[in-house]
Each structure stands twice: as structure tokens, then as C-alpha cells.
Amino acid sequence: MTSGAIVVLCTVPGDFDSERMARDLVERSLAACVQIGPGGTSVYRWQDAVEKSDEKLLVIKSRSEVFRDLEAAIMAVHPYDVPEIIALPAPAGHEPYLAWLTASTAASIPTSRKRDSPVE
């Protein structure tokens, strides 16, 4: 079974207005749901130095067909130069949930085709 559903992981600074971004993604039908996780510490390499930041993890439920528009919407407001936006395929799931996810994102009008999506 292939659902077209994806889970997108995105980290934001701990003090970023993640609820505003989440609401925008859902209102624009680019995401069915965005879960905003509690803050945590990220350790990473950036510009040849090891850095540490307080961040929140957003778990975004969407469809591969709208990924490029979802990515563009995140990039338009995200404060990082290179934000984490990682799409993971969800090839199967609870059918009623997948139907809800599809219906919740059906109003979005993708500017890209599914074949251009990194997640299939």
C-alpha cells in the first residue's frame, strides 16, 4: 500500500513562534497536523565549528504531492539559513487517518508534480 503520506521533521529555535507557523501550514492545507514538541538541545556542526542550540521539533503530517509548497512556506518564515526540513515517507497507516490527512490537505494547490517530490 502506498499512501502518499509524509512526515516532515523541522527544528526551529526554542524562542521561535512555532505555533504561528504551524497554524499557517494547516490553514493553507499544506499540513493536516503539526505537532510542536517540547524544547531540547541540538548539537551540530555549522561552518566548521561544533555548536549547541535550544530548539523545538515540529512533526508535520502532509502529502508528498504538496511537499515543495510546504517546504517553500517553511523557508519563507524560518530564521535559519539552512533549516532542517526532512520528509519521511509513510507508505502505510491507519486507513481512516490517511483519509483524513488526504482530505485535510486536498485544498492545497501544489506547484510541483509528485514525480518531482523527493518522497514517493
C-alpha beads as a LAMMPS data file, in Angstrom:
LAMMPS data file: protein, C-alpha beads

120 atoms
119 bonds

1 atom types
1 bond types

-500.0 500.0 xlo xhi
-500.0 500.0 ylo yhi
-500.0 500.0 zlo zhi

Masses

1 110.0

Atoms # bond

1 1 1 0.000 0.000 0.000
2 1 1 1.358 3.453 -0.897
3 1 1 -0.381 6.308 0.839
4 1 1 1.456 9.419 -0.382
5 1 1 1.560 10.499 3.250
6 1 1 4.772 12.001 4.598
7 1 1 6.069 13.062 7.977
8 1 1 8.251 16.151 7.800
9 1 1 10.698 16.900 10.599
10 1 1 11.660 20.520 11.142
11 1 1 13.585 22.069 14.015
12 1 1 13.174 25.706 14.998
13 1 1 14.837 27.876 17.647
14 1 1 13.335 27.468 21.104
15 1 1 12.003 31.029 21.110
16 1 1 10.608 30.887 17.540
17 1 1 6.837 31.349 17.137
18 1 1 6.326 27.753 16.001
19 1 1 2.605 27.834 16.751
20 1 1 2.125 30.634 14.239
21 1 1 3.991 28.695 11.549
22 1 1 2.058 25.512 12.370
23 1 1 -1.280 27.328 12.154
24 1 1 -0.312 28.848 8.787
25 1 1 0.650 25.450 7.334
26 1 1 -2.643 23.899 8.465
27 1 1 -4.762 26.877 7.364
28 1 1 -3.157 26.717 3.892
29 1 1 -3.875 22.953 3.743
30 1 1 -0.160 22.199 3.364
31 1 1 -0.290 20.102 6.528
32 1 1 -3.053 18.133 8.177
33 1 1 -1.418 18.432 11.587
34 1 1 1.724 19.911 13.117
35 1 1 2.896 18.651 16.471
36 1 1 5.188 21.016 18.341
37 1 1 7.464 19.065 20.621
38 1 1 8.976 20.310 23.828
39 1 1 12.311 22.056 23.682
40 1 1 15.570 20.171 23.575
41 1 1 19.244 20.736 22.909
42 1 1 20.727 20.165 19.468
43 1 1 24.459 19.703 18.956
44 1 1 25.601 20.093 15.360
45 1 1 28.427 21.181 13.091
46 1 1 27.999 24.566 11.426
47 1 1 30.696 26.427 9.500
48 1 1 33.482 24.153 10.793
49 1 1 32.522 24.562 14.446
50 1 1 30.512 22.413 16.817
51 1 1 27.511 24.411 18.002
52 1 1 24.726 23.914 20.516
53 1 1 21.211 25.403 20.437
54 1 1 17.930 25.100 22.253
55 1 1 15.360 24.001 19.684
56 1 1 11.850 22.625 19.291
57 1 1 10.966 19.782 16.933
58 1 1 7.966 20.137 14.652
59 1 1 6.446 16.927 13.312
60 1 1 4.412 17.852 10.255
61 1 1 1.924 15.423 8.672
62 1 1 1.331 16.055 4.985
63 1 1 1.431 14.500 1.496
64 1 1 4.308 14.120 -0.936
65 1 1 2.270 15.946 -3.602
66 1 1 2.465 19.211 -1.657
67 1 1 5.990 18.856 -0.253
68 1 1 7.585 21.572 -2.430
69 1 1 4.919 24.101 -1.429
70 1 1 5.224 23.060 2.216
71 1 1 8.999 23.466 2.026
72 1 1 8.644 26.922 0.434
73 1 1 6.185 28.014 3.133
74 1 1 8.602 26.927 5.867
75 1 1 11.552 28.614 4.158
76 1 1 9.607 31.884 3.878
77 1 1 9.444 32.285 7.671
78 1 1 12.214 30.089 9.081
79 1 1 15.050 32.054 10.705
80 1 1 17.868 29.592 9.841
81 1 1 19.991 29.860 6.694
82 1 1 19.797 26.076 6.289
83 1 1 16.789 24.773 8.217
84 1 1 16.171 21.100 8.833
85 1 1 13.306 20.053 6.562
86 1 1 13.371 16.278 6.200
87 1 1 10.476 14.390 4.622
88 1 1 9.999 10.743 5.516
89 1 1 7.569 8.574 3.569
90 1 1 4.684 6.934 5.372
91 1 1 3.920 4.088 2.972
92 1 1 1.158 2.667 5.150
93 1 1 -1.013 3.661 8.064
94 1 1 -4.425 3.526 9.656
95 1 1 -6.758 3.984 6.670
96 1 1 -9.201 6.394 8.378
97 1 1 -6.280 8.571 9.490
98 1 1 -4.759 8.580 5.995
99 1 1 -8.149 9.513 4.519
100 1 1 -8.404 12.407 6.984
101 1 1 -4.847 13.514 6.162
102 1 1 -5.633 13.461 2.433
103 1 1 -8.893 15.362 2.889
104 1 1 -7.202 17.920 5.150
105 1 1 -4.535 18.703 2.559
106 1 1 -6.679 18.353 -0.571
107 1 1 -7.444 22.072 -0.769
108 1 1 -3.788 22.971 -1.314
109 1 1 -2.821 23.532 -4.909
110 1 1 0.673 22.146 -5.456
111 1 1 3.006 23.980 -7.821
112 1 1 5.070 20.850 -8.369
113 1 1 4.140 17.384 -9.551
114 1 1 4.528 14.254 -7.474
115 1 1 7.318 12.947 -9.689
116 1 1 9.404 15.970 -8.618
117 1 1 8.961 15.115 -4.967
118 1 1 11.874 13.597 -3.043
119 1 1 9.464 11.350 -1.187
120 1 1 7.397 8.805 -3.081

Bonds

1 1 1 2
2 1 2 3
3 1 3 4
4 1 4 5
5 1 5 6
6 1 6 7
7 1 7 8
8 1 8 9
9 1 9 10
10 1 10 11
11 1 11 12
12 1 12 13
13 1 13 14
14 1 14 15
15 1 15 16
16 1 16 17
17 1 17 18
18 1 18 19
19 1 19 20
20 1 20 21
21 1 21 22
22 1 22 23
23 1 23 24
24 1 24 25
25 1 25 26
26 1 26 27
27 1 27 28
28 1 28 29
29 1 29 30
30 1 30 31
31 1 31 32
32 1 32 33
33 1 33 34
34 1 34 35
35 1 35 36
36 1 36 37
37 1 37 38
38 1 38 39
39 1 39 40
40 1 40 41
41 1 41 42
42 1 42 43
43 1 43 44
44 1 44 45
45 1 45 46
46 1 46 47
47 1 47 48
48 1 48 49
49 1 49 50
50 1 50 51
51 1 51 52
52 1 52 53
53 1 53 54
54 1 54 55
55 1 55 56
56 1 56 57
57 1 57 58
58 1 58 59
59 1 59 60
60 1 60 61
61 1 61 62
62 1 62 63
63 1 63 64
64 1 64 65
65 1 65 66
66 1 66 67
67 1 67 68
68 1 68 69
69 1 69 70
70 1 70 71
71 1 71 72
72 1 72 73
73 1 73 74
74 1 74 75
75 1 75 76
76 1 76 77
77 1 77 78
78 1 78 79
79 1 79 80
80 1 80 81
81 1 81 82
82 1 82 83
83 1 83 84
84 1 84 85
85 1 85 86
86 1 86 87
87 1 87 88
88 1 88 89
89 1 89 90
90 1 90 91
91 1 91 92
92 1 92 93
93 1 93 94
94 1 94 95
95 1 95 96
96 1 96 97
97 1 97 98
98 1 98 99
99 1 99 100
100 1 100 101
101 1 101 102
102 1 102 103
103 1 103 104
104 1 104 105
105 1 105 106
106 1 106 107
107 1 107 108
108 1 108 109
109 1 109 110
110 1 110 111
111 1 111 112
112 1 112 113
113 1 113 114
114 1 114 115
115 1 115 116
116 1 116 117
117 1 117 118
118 1 118 119
119 1 119 120
